[in-house]
Amino acid sequence: MALDGTDLAILAALVEDGRMTNAALAARAGVAESTCAYRVRALRESGVLTGIRARLDPEALGRPLHAIVKVRLGSHSREHVHHLYDRLVNLPGAMSVFHVGGDDDFLVHVAVSGPEALRDFILEHVTVHPMVRRTETQLVFEVREGRGVLPD
């Protein structure tokens, strides 16, 4: 789908505030409400707009400690990789899971209540998987969201 200035304005406004009403969104993009509703629907149907989610503060929910757990596998069969991937994304506290190339196979961004919970996360949920050969944990001091993919 080719995006024009109106589409980009709608997307930028939704990134800023996903709860914006259609009327406010239309005013922000400078189009009629019916045009705005049509554009949002087209963005969804084309797969450009995949959803709007609530962002939660892990610290406010008792999970102030963030870490990146690097996971290296001993075997790389497609079935085992997919099985572990599915398992990792469904672990409590898993914020993001990246299947990567290079020395490691997965990077897991996790938010937990403290050092003991981090240890338990790794020992009880990650290293017990028979395909996991090695893990390495890096503490995260601060997390900032990136600019995103919208052009200037």
N, C-alpha and C positions, 0 to 999 in steps of 0.2 A: 504494500500500500504506500503510495506516495503521500507524504505528509506536507501540508501547507502551513502557513503562518497561523491560521485559525486552529488547526489540529494541535500545533505545538503550544499555542497559548492555553488551550484547554488542558493539555497534559501537564504543563507547568503549574497551572492553578490546582489541579488535582493532586500533584505531588506535594504542593505546599499545604493543602487542606482537602483531604479526600472526602470530608463530610459536607463540602460546599453544596448548597442547593443548586438545582439547574438554573434558577433565575439569577443567582449570584454568579454562577459560572458563565452564563451567557453574557451578562454585563461585563464581566472581566475580559471575555474574549471578543466583545464588541459585535455579537451576533444576536439574532432573535432566539428566544427560548426554544422554539421548534427546531431551528437549525442546530442549536447546541445539543438538544436531545438526540437528534439524528446523528450528529458527528460522534457523540459518545458511544452510541450503539454501534456505529460503523467501526470505531476504534476497538471495541470489544470483540465484535465479530471477526475482525481481521487478525486478532491476536496481539495487537500492539498494546492494548490495555488489558492486562491479565487479571486484575483484581485490585481492590483497595482494602488495605489491612490496618488494623490498629497496631500502633507501636507501643510496647509495654516497657516500663523502666524496670530492669531486673533488680536493681538495688531496692526499689520501693517494694518489690515482691520477695525480699529476703535473699537475693542472690547477687551480692555485690562483687564476688570474686569471678573474674573472667580469665579464661586460659584458652590457648590454642593447643590442641592435642594432635601431634603428628602421628599418623598410623602407617606402618609399613607392613605389607602382606608377605607371606611366605609363598603363596601360590596366587596366580592371576587368572584362574578360569573365570569366564564370564559369569557363570552361575554363582560362584562364591563372591565375586566382587559385588554383584547386584544384591545378594543376600545380606552382606555386611552393610552395604550402603543403606538398604531399607532399615536395617536394625539401628544404625547410627542416627539417622534422621528422626527416629521415633523415641530416642532416649530422653528422659526428662532433663531439661537444662540445655539440650543441644540447640544452639541459636542458629547455626549454619553449618552445613557439611559440604566440603568441596572435594570432589574426586579429581585428583591432580596427577600430572606426569612429573617425572623426576625421581629423586631419591625416595620420596614418600608417596603414598597412594591416596591418603585422605588427610584433610585438615579439618578438625572439628572445633568450632568456636563454641565453648561451653560457658554457662553462667551457673555458679553454685554458691552455696551459703558460706563456705569457708574451706580451709585446707583439707580437713577431714573428708568433706563431701567431694572434693576434687579427687582425693586418693580413692575413695569408694567408687566414684564414677569410672575411673580408669580400671581399677582392679576388678570390680564386679560387672562391668558392662562392656569393656573394650578388650582387655588382655585375655579374657576368658574365651574369646572366640578363637577356634582352632586355626583360623587362617592368619591371625595377627602374629607377626614375627617380632615386632618391636614398636614401642611408642616413645615419644619424647614430648615433654610438656613445656610450654612457654607461658609465663604469666603475662597477662595483658594489663598494662597500667592505665590506659585510656582508650576509649573507642569514639571515633568521630565518623559520621556518615560522609561518604564521598559526594561529589557534585552530581553524580548520576550520568545518564546517557543522553540527556536532551542537549541539542546544540545551543549555542548562544543566541 
